[in-house]
Amino acid sequence: MDRTPDPLNLRAEALFASPLQASEHPSTDQVRRAVASTLQRLGTDGCAACLAAEFGDHPDLAATRMTWALTTIHTTDPPSARALALAG
């Protein structure tokens, strides 16, 4: 079965792989720039590899960072805003 990856999850993986830190309390623009530059630098496969490596090496820290990345991505681009953008 072929599945299309969820764009929000791909962006969360890119944020996870970026140098941006939760402690910086980044703005929406900083998050979007970090995601874009990380995707350009690593690609989706590179982001997934970084994620896998961190979960293998430091699962407790990686889980916390991924929770932050997912929450941040959902806050900066909530599903309702995406649906409205696609409909318009």
Buried (B, 14 or more C-beta within 10 A) or exposed (E): EEEEEEEBEBBBBBBBBBEBEBEEEBEEEBBBBBBEBBBEEBEEEBBBBBBEEBBEEEEEEBEEBBEBBBEBBEEBBEEEEEEEEEEE
